Amino acid sequence: MDGDLHDLPDDPAALKAMISDIRRSNSSLEAEVAALKAASADAQARIERLQLLLKTIQRATYGSHPA
């Protein structure tokens, strides 16, 4: 809701419609957040696998070095 509280309609039906729209929007945003969190987790898991693979390749190429 972008407007001021004074901008709200007095009609109960209009208020109910606004609430319904806000709930739909909220549900949509919650689904988008969940999808983005899942994508982020997948990306992080891939990064970790690639880092492990890189370390394995570096060890095979250069030998192990003390950290």
C-alpha positions as CSV (number, residue, x, y, z in Angstrom):
1,M,0.0,0.0,0.0
2,D,1.8,3.1,-1.2
3,G,-0.7,5.8,-0.1
4,D,-1.5,7.4,3.1
5,L,-4.1,6.0,5.5
6,H,-6.3,9.0,4.6
7,D,-6.4,7.8,1.0
8,L,-8.2,4.5,1.9
9,P,-11.8,4.2,0.7
10,D,-14.7,4.2,3.2
11,D,-16.6,1.5,1.3
12,P,-16.2,-1.9,3.0
13,A,-16.4,-3.7,-0.3
14,A,-13.5,-1.7,-1.7
15,L,-11.5,-2.3,1.4
16,K,-12.1,-6.0,1.2
17,A,-11.0,-6.0,-2.5
18,M,-7.8,-4.1,-1.5
19,I,-7.1,-6.7,1.2
20,S,-7.7,-9.5,-1.3
21,D,-5.3,-7.9,-3.8
22,I,-2.7,-7.4,-1.1
23,R,-3.0,-11.1,0.0
24,R,-2.6,-12.3,-3.6
25,S,0.4,-10.1,-4.0
26,N,1.9,-11.3,-0.8
27,S,1.4,-14.9,-1.7
28,S,3.0,-14.3,-5.1
29,L,6.0,-12.6,-3.4
30,E,6.4,-15.4,-0.9
31,A,6.5,-17.9,-3.7
32,E,9.1,-15.9,-5.5
33,V,11.2,-15.6,-2.4
34,A,11.0,-19.4,-1.9
35,A,12.1,-20.0,-5.5
36,L,15.0,-17.5,-5.1
37,K,16.1,-19.2,-1.9
38,A,16.1,-22.6,-3.6
39,A,18.0,-21.2,-6.6
40,S,20.5,-19.6,-4.2
41,A,21.0,-22.9,-2.3
42,D,21.5,-24.8,-5.6
43,A,24.0,-22.2,-6.8
44,Q,25.9,-22.4,-3.5
45,A,26.0,-26.2,-3.6
46,R,27.4,-26.0,-7.2
47,I,30.0,-23.4,-6.1
48,E,31.2,-25.7,-3.3
49,R,31.4,-28.7,-5.7
50,L,33.4,-26.6,-8.2
51,Q,35.8,-25.3,-5.5
52,L,36.4,-28.9,-4.3
53,L,37.0,-30.0,-7.9
54,L,39.4,-27.1,-8.4
55,K,41.4,-28.0,-5.3
56,T,41.5,-31.6,-6.5
57,I,42.9,-30.5,-9.8
58,Q,45.4,-28.2,-8.2
59,R,46.6,-31.0,-5.9
60,A,46.9,-33.3,-8.9
61,T,48.8,-30.7,-10.9
62,Y,51.0,-29.1,-8.3
63,G,51.0,-31.6,-5.4
64,S,49.8,-30.9,-2.0
65,H,51.1,-27.8,-0.2
66,P,50.7,-27.0,3.5
67,A,48.0,-24.4,4.0
